[in-house]
């Protein structure tokens, strides 16, 4: 039996990230979106961490390893699997958004514990005040500490490397990695998506200093032909799940292309809900467990708006808005219970038992889905209520950006909390 680190094993691991820049967007804004596709019963929580300062020489404990802390971290909002330190996706107070995807390349994946791609997402957001700076943070950490360790809350290791989509108000970057090696591509216009495969061809904006020499030493590149990161580092025999990712990547590209010039947050939400393409996942043990869409206006006087579901299956979930503001109300309703030192991730060997990480919103949402599944009439009614609630929230945010609607500072700070509360009330 190969371990789960073996990319040939059938477990699908899939995510999709999207970004639309002006020329593809309907307004002068960058729109970011991501589905986080994870083990079906994994709970994703939405957490806010304020900006903080640290003493010189401080360390920070990530999921598995400790790294040097910086003197100041930015405020961040994260959507993350409840068992780990990092995040699948999130944003910071400087309008930076990041999402990651698992990939398998010719570089072997390391089962030894290092930084997870999800830790790198959080570190990039806490330390980068632009998409490019966040990219530099991630690549420096990657080169120094490496990536590796179990990406799933299970005793059998499931390990992958990562690709990232980073965006801010003016541009986006795709960062693709293979072990400690990486290549990055800057995107200034149009739309771009990433799935679980390498996609940077010869158009490389920045790269690991030893990238090409390494590829030559391994005999993967002859030094003569044009250097394509995808061609040189992709596995010769793609595992089943990466073949499936290719179909999703193409479908995602087509959906972006179809709406080019008209892309709004609502369109990205619709793409994330697309079941036919496989972008909204519900299959053999994997599902879309959390989704995020962000509006980053190019006008820096306007706030960025970040929408999160905090519940699985975006086609049956509500996107709720969050805006960075002073005095953010702590949202306990989407925070998983804490198990301290008794947590199976902290005990050695890790993951020998399971704990119930469901938060209040997750439980309410689950009960409603069960009801919807058992009564067809109920299904229609609840679905309509949820859609109407989201439509109103989107409309309000659109008016806020247009300046025809103003929120007081306290209302901004309570925005996400209040929306989650309203959603829980709807389910009752």
Number of C-alpha atoms within 10 A of each C-alpha: 5 8 13 17 20 18 23 16 15 13 17 23 24 27 27 27 30 25 30 32 30 23 18 24 24 18 16 16 25 31 32 31 28 32 32 32 26 26 21 17 14 22 24 30 29 24 20 19 15 16 13 12 11 13 10 10 9 11 13 12 11 19 21 19 14 13 16 12 18 18 13 13 21 20 19 23 25 25 27 24 25 21 23 17 15 23 29 28 32 28 31 30 20 20 26 29 35 32 32 30 28 23 25 28 22 15 16 14 21 17 18 14 15 21 22 27 29 27 21 28 28 29 22 30 34 27 23 22 18 23 27 20 15 26 26 16 19 24 25 14 19 21 14 11 16 20 27 22 23 24 20 17 20 15 12 12 17 22 25 28 27 26 25 26 30 30 32 29 23 21 21 28 23 26 27 28 27 24 20 18 21 21 25 24 20 18 19 14 17 17 25 22 20 30 28 27 26 27 21 19 15 13 13 16 14 13 18 16 11 10 15 19 12 14 19 13 10 12 11 15 20 14 12 6 7 10 17 17 26 17 16 19 19 20 17 10 9 16 17 14 19 25 14 18 24 18 15 23 25 15 18 25 16 12 17 25 16 11 16 19 18 16 25 22 24 14 16 25 22 15 23 29 22 18 14 10 17 21 28 28 29 18 13 11 13 18 25 28 28 29 31 30 29 30 25 25 22 19 13 12 8 13 19 29 23 27 23 27 26 30 27 29 24 25 17 17 22 28 27 24 26 21 19 23 17 11 12 21 17 15 17 16 18 25 22 22 15 13 14 9 9 10 15 19 21 15 12 8 9 14 18 12 12 11 13 12 20 21 20 17 22 23 15 18 22 16 13 19 19 11 14 18 12 11 11 10 10 15 16 11 11 18 16 12 14 17 16 13 18 20 15 11 18 18 11 17 22 16 13 16 18 11 10 10 11 14 12 8 13 13 15 21 20 19 20 22 22 17 19 23 14 12 21 17 10 15 16 9
